Amino acid sequence: MTRNDIEKLLNDVRNGAKSVPDAMDALKNFPYTDLGFARIDTHREMRTGYPEIVYCAGKTPEQVVTIFVCMSERENNIIGTRADENMFQEVKKVIPEAVYYKVARIISVQKKAPSKPATSIAVVTAGTSDIPVAEEAAVTAELLGNDVIRIFDAGVAGIHRLVDKMPEIRKCRVVIVIAGMEGALASVVGGLVNIPVIAVPTSVGYGANFGGISALLAMLTSCSAGVTVVNIDNGFGAGFSASMINQMK
């Protein structure tokens, strides 16, 4: 849809030839922006309420910069996951307001403040080694407009570290539980709360952990009702899903 198409659509609304709902339906079908190496869905936020997220790993710094510039020109908030320091430095040269969250490996450009619900999201890790995945989840949720409570190193090897934090967790609308090794923490939390639990298995652990597969299978076979599972080390997916739950009317 070109600029002329948009102007015609607006004129049709003004003169009564097209209703506002019909115009919105037409706008929701905007095409992507073709950069040759990527097709940017610049109108995803209009359809889904969230902008397209850029997965930076595997892309060159030049490709990441080009995508960020394209999205920035359309006043989209931008989140780039799995980004390294070099990618950020290249983005910052052309978009000075870009921010880098080093532990989470996320680049953010905020063009407008997202709506913020009154409720919160809890992010709980079994161990300190799970914090990078936890920060990806927490920062994602925060950039999408949510308040996040972080509770780190509260695994089942010392369950008393979790128990005294339960009042804080129960005040939240959804909890993300992040664990490697045997992944038992998600089942424990699931049995103690009446809110949705999003479990994130991590690749943290010794050989028989199989790079997170043991934790993944343990979480998938959890006996606690209300536990759902995202992929290994997928902090972004957990943060995004938690945001959708937290912002439901």
TORKOL-368940 format. One record per residue (C-alpha): residue in three letters; x, y, z. Coordinates in Angstrom, 2 decimals. Layout:
BEGIN
<rec rest="Ala" east="X" north="Y" up="Z"/>
...
//
This chain:
BEGIN
<rec rest="Met" east="0.00" north="0.00" up="0.00"/>
<rec rest="Thr" east="1.55" north="3.30" up="-1.13"/>
<rec rest="Arg" east="1.19" north="6.78" up="0.40"/>
<rec rest="Asn" east="-1.37" north="7.58" up="-2.30"/>
<rec rest="Asp" east="-3.37" north="4.52" up="-1.29"/>
<rec rest="Ile" east="-3.38" north="5.69" up="2.32"/>
<rec rest="Glu" east="-4.48" north="9.21" up="1.36"/>
<rec rest="Lys" east="-7.30" north="7.78" up="-0.76"/>
<rec rest="Leu" east="-8.38" north="5.58" up="2.12"/>
<rec rest="Leu" east="-8.49" north="8.56" up="4.48"/>
<rec rest="Asn" east="-10.47" north="10.60" up="1.98"/>
<rec rest="Asp" east="-12.94" north="7.73" up="1.59"/>
<rec rest="Val" east="-13.47" north="7.78" up="5.36"/>
<rec rest="Arg" east="-13.93" north="11.56" up="5.41"/>
<rec rest="Asn" east="-16.53" north="11.58" up="2.64"/>
<rec rest="Gly" east="-18.39" north="8.56" up="3.98"/>
<rec rest="Ala" east="-17.49" north="6.21" up="1.14"/>
<rec rest="Lys" east="-15.81" north="3.85" up="3.60"/>
<rec rest="Ser" east="-16.48" north="3.23" up="7.29"/>
<rec rest="Val" east="-13.78" north="3.45" up="9.97"/>
<rec rest="Pro" east="-13.92" north="-0.33" up="10.64"/>
<rec rest="Asp" east="-13.48" north="-1.00" up="6.90"/>
<rec rest="Ala" east="-10.52" north="1.37" up="6.81"/>
<rec rest="Met" east="-8.93" north="-0.36" up="9.81"/>
<rec rest="Asp" east="-9.35" north="-3.72" up="8.08"/>
<rec rest="Ala" east="-7.56" north="-2.32" up="5.03"/>
<rec rest="Leu" east="-4.75" north="-0.89" up="7.17"/>
<rec rest="Lys" east="-4.25" north="-4.23" up="8.89"/>
<rec rest="Asn" east="-3.33" north="-5.72" up="5.51"/>
<rec rest="Phe" east="-0.43" north="-3.36" up="4.88"/>
<rec rest="Pro" east="2.44" north="-5.08" up="3.07"/>
<rec rest="Tyr" east="5.91" north="-5.62" up="4.47"/>
<rec rest="Thr" east="8.96" north="-3.53" up="3.63"/>
<rec rest="Asp" east="11.28" north="-5.58" up="1.41"/>
<rec rest="Leu" east="14.96" north="-4.96" up="2.18"/>
<rec rest="Gly" east="16.15" north="-7.76" up="-0.07"/>
<rec rest="Phe" east="17.66" north="-9.83" up="2.74"/>
<rec rest="Ala" east="14.65" north="-9.32" up="5.06"/>
<rec rest="Arg" east="10.97" north="-8.43" up="4.80"/>
<rec rest="Ile" east="10.04" north="-6.16" up="7.68"/>
<rec rest="Asp" east="6.51" north="-6.51" up="9.00"/>
<rec rest="Thr" east="6.17" north="-2.83" up="9.93"/>
<rec rest="His" east="2.47" north="-3.09" up="10.75"/>
<rec rest="Arg" east="2.52" north="-6.08" up="13.06"/>
<rec rest="Glu" east="1.90" north="-3.79" up="16.04"/>
<rec rest="Met" east="-1.37" north="-2.64" up="14.47"/>
<rec rest="Arg" east="-2.57" north="-6.23" up="14.04"/>
<rec rest="Thr" east="-1.28" north="-7.82" up="17.23"/>
<rec rest="Gly" east="-0.56" north="-4.99" up="19.66"/>
<rec rest="Tyr" east="3.17" north="-5.74" up="19.61"/>
<rec rest="Pro" east="5.88" north="-4.67" up="17.14"/>
<rec rest="Glu" east="7.94" north="-7.18" up="15.22"/>
<rec rest="Ile" east="10.90" north="-8.39" up="17.28"/>
<rec rest="Val" east="14.29" north="-8.62" up="15.57"/>
<rec rest="Tyr" east="16.28" north="-11.81" up="16.19"/>
<rec rest="Cys" east="19.82" north="-10.52" up="15.69"/>
<rec rest="Ala" east="21.87" north="-13.72" up="16.00"/>
<rec rest="Gly" east="23.05" north="-14.92" up="12.61"/>
<rec rest="Lys" east="22.66" north="-11.49" up="11.02"/>
<rec rest="Thr" east="25.54" north="-9.19" up="10.18"/>
<rec rest="Pro" east="25.85" north="-5.86" up="12.02"/>
<rec rest="Glu" east="25.03" north="-4.11" up="8.74"/>
<rec rest="Gln" east="21.81" north="-6.08" up="8.34"/>
<rec rest="Val" east="20.79" north="-5.34" up="11.93"/>
<rec rest="Val" east="21.42" north="-1.62" up="11.42"/>
<rec rest="Thr" east="19.39" north="-1.55" up="8.19"/>
<rec rest="Ile" east="16.45" north="-3.27" up="9.88"/>
<rec rest="Phe" east="16.57" north="-0.94" up="12.88"/>
<rec rest="Val" east="16.67" north="2.15" up="10.65"/>
<rec rest="Cys" east="13.73" north="0.89" up="8.59"/>
<rec rest="Met" east="11.61" north="0.26" up="11.69"/>
<rec rest="Ser" east="12.72" north="3.47" up="13.39"/>
<rec rest="Glu" east="11.55" north="5.58" up="10.45"/>
<rec rest="Arg" east="8.03" north="4.25" up="11.01"/>
<rec rest="Glu" east="7.98" north="5.20" up="14.70"/>
<rec rest="Asn" east="7.93" north="1.57" up="15.81"/>
<rec rest="Asn" east="9.36" north="0.55" up="19.16"/>
<rec rest="Ile" east="12.18" north="-1.86" up="18.38"/>
<rec rest="Ile" east="13.48" north="-4.83" up="20.34"/>
<rec rest="Gly" east="16.45" north="-6.77" up="19.02"/>
<rec rest="Thr" east="17.21" north="-10.04" up="20.83"/>
<rec rest="Arg" east="20.44" north="-12.08" up="20.99"/>
<rec rest="Ala" east="22.46" north="-9.04" up="19.95"/>
<rec rest="Asp" east="26.15" north="-8.62" up="20.72"/>
<rec rest="Glu" east="28.05" north="-5.50" up="21.72"/>
<rec rest="Asn" east="29.36" north="-4.90" up="18.20"/>
<rec rest="Met" east="25.85" north="-4.90" up="16.75"/>
<rec rest="Phe" east="24.77" north="-2.39" up="19.37"/>
<rec rest="Gln" east="27.67" north="-0.04" up="18.68"/>
<rec rest="Glu" east="26.82" north="-0.02" up="14.98"/>
<rec rest="Val" east="23.13" north="0.64" up="15.68"/>
<rec rest="Lys" east="23.97" north="3.45" up="18.11"/>
<rec rest="Lys" east="25.99" north="5.26" up="15.44"/>
<rec rest="Val" east="22.80" north="5.88" up="13.46"/>
<rec rest="Ile" east="20.20" north="5.72" up="16.26"/>
<rec rest="Pro" east="21.79" north="7.47" up="19.28"/>
<rec rest="Glu" east="18.84" north="6.72" up="21.57"/>
<rec rest="Ala" east="19.38" north="2.96" up="21.27"/>
<rec rest="Val" east="19.96" north="1.18" up="24.59"/>
<rec rest="Tyr" east="21.82" north="-2.09" up="25.18"/>
<rec rest="Tyr" east="21.00" north="-4.55" up="27.95"/>
<rec rest="Lys" east="24.23" north="-6.49" up="28.14"/>
<rec rest="Val" east="23.19" north="-9.48" up="30.26"/>
<rec rest="Ala" east="19.93" north="-9.91" up="28.34"/>
<rec rest="Arg" east="21.70" north="-9.27" up="25.00"/>
<rec rest="Ile" east="18.88" north="-6.97" up="23.89"/>
<rec rest="Ile" east="18.99" north="-3.72" up="21.91"/>
<rec rest="Ser" east="16.01" north="-1.43" up="22.42"/>
<rec rest="Val" east="14.76" north="1.73" up="20.75"/>
<rec rest="Gln" east="11.72" north="3.22" up="22.48"/>
<rec rest="Lys" east="9.71" north="5.59" up="20.29"/>
<rec rest="Lys" east="6.61" north="5.62" up="22.49"/>
<rec rest="Ala" east="5.70" north="4.41" up="25.96"/>
<rec rest="Pro" east="3.76" north="1.11" up="25.93"/>
<rec rest="Ser" east="0.62" north="0.78" up="28.00"/>
<rec rest="Lys" east="1.33" north="-0.47" up="31.51"/>
<rec rest="Pro" east="-1.07" north="-2.71" up="33.46"/>
<rec rest="Ala" east="-1.42" north="-2.44" up="37.23"/>
<rec rest="Thr" east="-0.37" north="-6.06" up="37.74"/>
<rec rest="Ser" east="3.16" north="-7.45" up="37.63"/>
<rec rest="Ile" east="5.20" north="-10.38" up="36.35"/>
<rec rest="Ala" east="7.54" north="-12.41" up="38.58"/>
<rec rest="Val" east="10.74" north="-13.86" up="37.15"/>
<rec rest="Val" east="12.25" north="-16.58" up="39.33"/>
<rec rest="Thr" east="15.46" north="-18.48" up="38.68"/>
<rec rest="Ala" east="16.71" north="-21.68" up="40.23"/>
<rec rest="Gly" east="20.34" north="-20.52" up="40.16"/>
<rec rest="Thr" east="22.63" north="-17.60" up="39.41"/>
<rec rest="Ser" east="23.76" north="-19.30" up="36.20"/>
<rec rest="Asp" east="20.20" north="-18.95" up="34.87"/>
<rec rest="Ile" east="20.26" north="-15.14" up="35.13"/>
<rec rest="Pro" east="21.15" north="-14.40" up="31.46"/>
<rec rest="Val" east="18.00" north="-16.22" up="30.30"/>
<rec rest="Ala" east="16.03" north="-14.60" up="33.12"/>
<rec rest="Glu" east="17.19" north="-11.14" up="32.10"/>
<rec rest="Glu" east="16.14" north="-11.79" up="28.50"/>
<rec rest="Ala" east="12.67" north="-12.63" up="29.82"/>
<rec rest="Ala" east="12.52" north="-9.75" up="32.30"/>
<rec rest="Val" east="13.82" north="-7.06" up="29.94"/>
<rec rest="Thr" east="11.49" north="-8.25" up="27.16"/>
<rec rest="Ala" east="8.51" north="-8.00" up="29.51"/>
<rec rest="Glu" east="9.60" north="-4.57" up="30.74"/>
<rec rest="Leu" east="10.08" north="-3.20" up="27.25"/>
<rec rest="Leu" east="6.56" north="-4.39" up="26.42"/>
<rec rest="Gly" east="5.22" north="-2.29" up="29.30"/>
<rec rest="Asn" east="5.18" north="-4.54" up="32.36"/>
<rec rest="Asp" east="6.52" north="-4.21" up="35.89"/>
<rec rest="Val" east="8.77" north="-7.16" up="36.72"/>
<rec rest="Ile" east="9.81" north="-8.59" up="40.09"/>
<rec rest="Arg" east="13.13" north="-10.47" up="39.93"/>
<rec rest="Ile" east="13.83" north="-13.32" up="42.35"/>
<rec rest="Phe" east="17.15" north="-15.03" up="41.60"/>
<rec rest="Asp" east="18.84" north="-18.15" up="43.02"/>
<rec rest="Ala" east="15.81" north="-19.72" up="44.69"/>
<rec rest="Gly" east="16.19" north="-23.31" up="43.53"/>
<rec rest="Val" east="15.05" north="-26.55" up="45.13"/>
<rec rest="Ala" east="18.48" north="-27.28" up="46.64"/>
<rec rest="Gly" east="17.58" north="-24.63" up="49.24"/>
<rec rest="Ile" east="13.82" north="-24.36" up="49.01"/>
<rec rest="His" east="13.63" north="-21.96" up="52.00"/>
<rec rest="Arg" east="15.02" north="-19.29" up="49.65"/>
<rec rest="Leu" east="11.82" north="-19.54" up="47.65"/>
<rec rest="Val" east="9.32" north="-19.84" up="50.50"/>
<rec rest="Asp" east="9.97" north="-16.39" up="51.98"/>
<rec rest="Lys" east="9.41" north="-14.83" up="48.54"/>
<rec rest="Met" east="6.05" north="-16.48" up="47.93"/>
<rec rest="Pro" east="3.99" north="-13.48" up="49.15"/>
<rec rest="Glu" east="5.64" north="-11.31" up="46.47"/>
<rec rest="Ile" east="5.11" north="-13.94" up="43.77"/>
<rec rest="Arg" east="1.45" north="-14.46" up="44.67"/>
<rec rest="Lys" east="0.76" north="-10.74" up="44.15"/>
<rec rest="Cys" east="1.75" north="-11.08" up="40.48"/>
<rec rest="Arg" east="-0.51" north="-12.09" up="37.62"/>
<rec rest="Val" east="1.93" north="-14.55" up="36.04"/>
<rec rest="Val" east="5.27" north="-16.07" up="37.02"/>
<rec rest="Ile" east="8.16" north="-17.12" up="34.81"/>
<rec rest="Val" east="10.25" north="-19.90" up="36.33"/>
<rec rest="Ile" east="13.70" north="-20.48" up="34.86"/>
<rec rest="Ala" east="15.77" north="-23.55" up="35.73"/>
<rec rest="Gly" east="18.44" north="-25.83" up="34.35"/>
<rec rest="Met" east="19.80" north="-29.06" up="35.85"/>
<rec rest="Glu" east="16.68" north="-31.21" up="36.50"/>
<rec rest="Gly" east="14.26" north="-28.27" up="36.11"/>
<rec rest="Ala" east="12.29" north="-29.11" up="39.26"/>
<rec rest="Leu" east="11.59" north="-25.54" up="40.35"/>
<rec rest="Ala" east="8.73" north="-25.02" up="37.89"/>
<rec rest="Ser" east="6.74" north="-27.92" up="39.38"/>
<rec rest="Val" east="7.34" north="-26.66" up="42.90"/>
<rec rest="Val" east="6.17" north="-23.14" up="42.09"/>
<rec rest="Gly" east="3.24" north="-24.51" up="40.11"/>
<rec rest="Gly" east="2.03" north="-26.32" up="43.21"/>
<rec rest="Leu" east="2.17" north="-23.18" up="45.36"/>
<rec rest="Val" east="0.44" north="-20.50" up="43.27"/>
<rec rest="Asn" east="-2.93" north="-19.89" up="41.63"/>
<rec rest="Ile" east="-1.51" north="-17.94" up="38.67"/>
<rec rest="Pro" east="-0.13" north="-19.13" up="35.32"/>
<rec rest="Val" east="3.43" north="-20.49" up="35.41"/>
<rec rest="Ile" east="5.62" north="-20.21" up="32.32"/>
<rec rest="Ala" east="8.57" north="-22.57" up="32.64"/>
<rec rest="Val" east="11.87" north="-21.96" up="30.82"/>
<rec rest="Pro" east="14.38" north="-24.82" up="30.75"/>
<rec rest="Thr" east="17.98" north="-23.67" up="30.44"/>
<rec rest="Ser" east="21.05" north="-25.38" up="29.09"/>
<rec rest="Val" east="22.74" north="-24.98" up="32.48"/>
<rec rest="Gly" east="23.90" north="-28.29" up="33.94"/>
<rec rest="Tyr" east="26.35" north="-31.18" up="33.74"/>
<rec rest="Gly" east="26.58" north="-33.75" up="30.96"/>
<rec rest="Ala" east="23.41" north="-35.72" up="31.65"/>
<rec rest="Asn" east="21.48" north="-32.45" up="31.43"/>
<rec rest="Phe" east="22.00" north="-32.83" up="27.64"/>
<rec rest="Gly" east="22.12" north="-29.09" up="27.03"/>
<rec rest="Gly" east="18.76" north="-28.45" up="28.68"/>
<rec rest="Ile" east="16.82" north="-31.46" up="27.38"/>
<rec rest="Ser" east="16.53" north="-32.99" up="30.87"/>
<rec rest="Ala" east="15.01" north="-29.77" up="32.24"/>
<rec rest="Leu" east="12.74" north="-29.45" up="29.19"/>
<rec rest="Leu" east="11.35" north="-32.97" up="29.58"/>
<rec rest="Ala" east="10.91" north="-32.55" up="33.33"/>
<rec rest="Met" east="8.92" north="-29.35" up="32.81"/>
<rec rest="Leu" east="6.83" north="-30.87" up="30.02"/>
<rec rest="Thr" east="5.91" north="-33.79" up="32.29"/>
<rec rest="Ser" east="5.25" north="-31.62" up="35.34"/>
<rec rest="Cys" east="2.48" north="-32.90" up="37.63"/>
<rec rest="Ser" east="1.59" north="-29.33" up="38.61"/>
<rec rest="Ala" east="-1.41" north="-28.02" up="36.70"/>
<rec rest="Gly" east="-1.05" north="-24.62" up="35.08"/>
<rec rest="Val" east="2.59" north="-25.00" up="34.03"/>
<rec rest="Thr" east="3.32" north="-24.28" up="30.37"/>
<rec rest="Val" east="6.75" north="-24.56" up="28.81"/>
<rec rest="Val" east="8.75" north="-22.65" up="26.22"/>
<rec rest="Asn" east="11.87" north="-23.86" up="24.45"/>
<rec rest="Ile" east="15.34" north="-24.23" up="25.97"/>
<rec rest="Asp" east="16.90" north="-20.85" up="26.88"/>
<rec rest="Asn" east="13.93" north="-19.02" up="25.31"/>
<rec rest="Gly" east="13.70" north="-16.14" up="27.76"/>
<rec rest="Phe" east="12.25" north="-13.90" up="25.07"/>
<rec rest="Gly" east="9.36" north="-16.27" up="24.38"/>
<rec rest="Ala" east="8.54" north="-16.46" up="28.08"/>
<rec rest="Gly" east="8.68" north="-12.69" up="28.54"/>
<rec rest="Phe" east="6.47" north="-12.10" up="25.50"/>
<rec rest="Ser" east="3.86" north="-14.67" up="26.56"/>
<rec rest="Ala" east="3.84" north="-13.36" up="30.14"/>
<rec rest="Ser" east="3.25" north="-9.85" up="28.81"/>
<rec rest="Met" east="0.26" north="-11.03" up="26.77"/>
<rec rest="Ile" east="-1.24" north="-12.67" up="29.86"/>
<rec rest="Asn" east="-0.50" north="-9.71" up="32.12"/>
<rec rest="Gln" east="-2.07" north="-7.22" up="29.70"/>
<rec rest="Met" east="-5.26" north="-9.14" up="29.00"/>
<rec rest="Lys" east="-8.32" north="-7.13" up="29.94"/>
//
